[in-house]
Amino acid sequence: MSFNKKALVVIGGTSGFGKALAEQAAALGASLVVTGRDVVKLTHVVDEFSARGFRVEGHVVDAANDDDLASFFESVPSFDHLVSMAGGFMGGGFLSADYETICRAIDEKLFANLRIARYAAMKVAAGGSMVFTAGSGGRPDNASGAIVGNDAIRLLVQGLAVELAPKARVNAVAPTWTETPLWRHMPPADVEATRERFSKTIPMGRTATIDEVVQVYLFLMQCGFITGQTVIVDGGLTLVT
């Protein structure tokens, strides 16, 4: 696959899936626009990529802030592909979790990405694509707002795919739990216990690597006849739960 002369915007590209995706796309020839909320982390990534000869620029953007998004999309030129990593995680059911926690999880998944899509639709080039991030695993009784948000992403890309066709394609990737820097504030023993718990349930007998998940984002950007789809990357977890 080649991204030569293609421009890629990565919303949330300073760590985890976003950084790995940006790195692999740049190695395939893409020019990068990477956003992040933390100016220190963003500067580190831009410096690291620039030192490797990648074409990259960074923007400090809070994807949950509409003013930030409006200013960002007004400042960037048209692009070929956009990948959004916007969205968090939560635990707890509809009664056990705080009301504000549930609402925040839904807002970070659905409404942040809806705002991103509406702005990006005016800048994505003909033949381009958008790829959003949903999730798989968990149940409504133990990850209430996140489940609602993930299902909403699936519906969002279905609607956007029809509205943007044939100009551009819209898809989503739905990974299950994967060991990434997202869990850096969790005690290492707890991270390992979570990995082991998922590994015992996933039919493949293990959790995914970051690179395995990133390959799905790359594929969806490159395959010109897939749109409106949410690809589940869970090693078969949803088949047994």
NORNORCOR-V748668 format. One record per residue. N is the residue number from 1. RES is the residue in one letter. SS is DSSP state (h for helix, s for strand, l for the rest). OMEGA is omega in degrees with one decimal (NA if undefined). Layout:
<<N	RES	SS	OMEGA> <N	RES	SS	OMEGA>>
This chain:
<<1	M	l	178.7> <2	S	l	172.9> <3	F	l	-177.7> <4	N	l	179.7> <5	K	l	176.6> <6	K	l	178.7> <7	A	s	-178.1> <8	L	s	172.9> <9	V	s	177.4> <10	V	s	176.1> <11	I	s	-175.5> <12	G	l	-173.3> <13	G	l	-175.9> <14	T	l	178.1> <15	S	l	172.6> <16	G	h	-178.9> <17	F	h	-175.7> <18	G	h	179.9> <19	K	h	-179.8> <20	A	h	177.6> <21	L	h	179.7> <22	A	h	-179.5> <23	E	h	-177.9> <24	Q	h	178.3> <25	A	h	178.2> <26	A	h	178.1> <27	A	h	178.0> <28	L	l	172.6> <29	G	l	-176.9> <30	A	l	165.8> <31	S	s	-168.5> <32	L	s	162.8> <33	V	s	-174.7> <34	V	s	177.0> <35	T	s	174.7> <36	G	s	-179.8> <37	R	l	-174.6> <38	D	l	-175.3> <39	V	h	-179.8> <40	V	h	178.8> <41	K	h	-179.4> <42	L	h	179.6> <43	T	h	179.1> <44	H	h	-179.1> <45	V	h	179.9> <46	V	h	178.9> <47	D	h	179.5> <48	E	h	-179.2> <49	F	h	179.7> <50	S	h	179.5> <51	A	h	179.0> <52	R	l	177.6> <53	G	l	178.4> <54	F	l	174.4> <55	R	l	-172.8> <56	V	s	168.6> <57	E	s	-177.3> <58	G	s	177.9> <59	H	s	174.2> <60	V	s	-176.6> <61	V	l	169.5> <62	D	l	-174.2> <63	A	l	178.2> <64	A	l	-176.8> <65	N	l	-175.8> <66	D	h	179.0> <67	D	h	177.0> <68	D	h	-178.3> <69	L	h	-179.2> <70	A	h	-179.8> <71	S	h	-179.5> <72	F	h	-176.1> <73	F	h	174.8> <74	E	h	-174.5> <75	S	h	-175.1> <76	V	l	174.9> <77	P	l	178.7> <78	S	l	-177.0> <79	F	s	-178.8> <80	D	s	-176.4> <81	H	s	172.7> <82	L	s	172.6> <83	V	s	178.7> <84	S	s	173.7> <85	M	l	-175.8> <86	A	l	179.3> <87	G	l	-178.9> <88	G	l	-179.1> <89	F	l	176.6> <90	M	l	173.4> <91	G	l	178.2> <92	G	s	-179.5> <93	G	l	-177.7> <94	F	l	178.0> <95	L	l	-174.9> <96	S	l	179.5> <97	A	l	175.1> <98	D	l	178.5> <99	Y	h	-177.9> <100	E	h	179.0> <101	T	h	178.5> <102	I	h	-179.0> <103	C	h	180.0> <104	R	h	179.3> <105	A	h	178.9> <106	I	h	-179.6> <107	D	h	-178.5> <108	E	h	178.7> <109	K	h	-171.8> <110	L	h	-167.8> <111	F	h	174.8> <112	A	h	-179.0> <113	N	h	174.4> <114	L	h	177.8> <115	R	h	177.5> <116	I	h	-178.0> <117	A	h	-177.5> <118	R	h	176.4> <119	Y	h	-176.1> <120	A	h	-179.0> <121	A	l	-179.4> <122	M	l	-175.1> <123	K	l	-177.1> <124	V	s	-176.7> <125	A	s	175.3> <126	A	s	-176.9> <127	G	s	-177.8> <128	G	s	-177.2> <129	S	s	167.9> <130	M	s	176.0> <131	V	s	-179.6> <132	F	s	-177.0> <133	T	s	174.5> <134	A	l	178.2> <135	G	l	176.6> <136	S	l	-173.2> <137	G	l	-176.1> <138	G	l	-179.8> <139	R	l	178.9> <140	P	l	-177.9> <141	D	l	178.8> <142	N	l	176.4> <143	A	s	-166.8> <144	S	h	-177.2> <145	G	h	178.8> <146	A	h	178.7> <147	I	h	177.5> <148	V	h	-180.0> <149	G	h	179.6> <150	N	h	177.0> <151	D	h	179.5> <152	A	h	175.9> <153	I	h	178.7> <154	R	h	179.1> <155	L	h	179.7> <156	L	h	-177.0> <157	V	h	176.3> <158	Q	h	179.2> <159	G	h	-179.4> <160	L	h	-178.7> <161	A	h	179.3> <162	V	h	-176.5> <163	E	h	-177.6> <164	L	h	179.6> <165	A	l	-0.2> <166	P	l	-176.4> <167	K	l	-174.3> <168	A	s	179.6> <169	R	s	-179.5> <170	V	s	-179.8> <171	N	s	176.7> <172	A	s	173.6> <173	V	s	-178.3> <174	A	s	177.1> <175	P	s	167.4> <176	T	l	-176.0> <177	W	l	178.4> <178	T	l	-179.7> <179	E	l	179.7> <180	T	l	176.3> <181	P	h	175.8> <182	L	h	-175.8> <183	W	h	-174.1> <184	R	l	-179.8> <185	H	l	177.4> <186	M	l	177.0> <187	P	l	-178.0> <188	P	h	179.7> <189	A	h	178.8> <190	D	h	177.1> <191	V	h	-179.7> <192	E	h	178.7> <193	A	h	177.6> <194	T	h	178.6> <195	R	h	-179.6> <196	E	h	-179.8> <197	R	h	178.2> <198	F	h	-178.2> <199	S	h	179.9> <200	K	h	-178.0> <201	T	h	-178.5> <202	I	l	-178.9> <203	P	l	178.7> <204	M	l	175.7> <205	G	l	-179.7> <206	R	l	172.8> <207	T	l	-178.2> <208	A	l	167.3> <209	T	l	176.9> <210	I	h	-177.4> <211	D	h	179.0> <212	E	h	178.1> <213	V	h	-179.5> <214	V	h	179.9> <215	Q	h	179.9> <216	V	h	175.3> <217	Y	h	-179.8> <218	L	h	179.9> <219	F	h	-177.6> <220	L	h	175.3> <221	M	h	-172.7> <222	Q	h	-176.4> <223	C	l	-170.9> <224	G	l	-177.3> <225	F	l	175.8> <226	I	l	176.9> <227	T	l	178.9> <228	G	l	-174.0> <229	Q	l	170.2> <230	T	s	-176.4> <231	V	s	-179.8> <232	I	s	-178.9> <233	V	s	-171.3> <234	D	l	178.5> <235	G	l	179.4> <236	G	l	-176.5> <237	L	h	-177.2> <238	T	h	178.0> <239	L	h	-174.5> <240	V	h	179.6> <241	T	l	NA>>
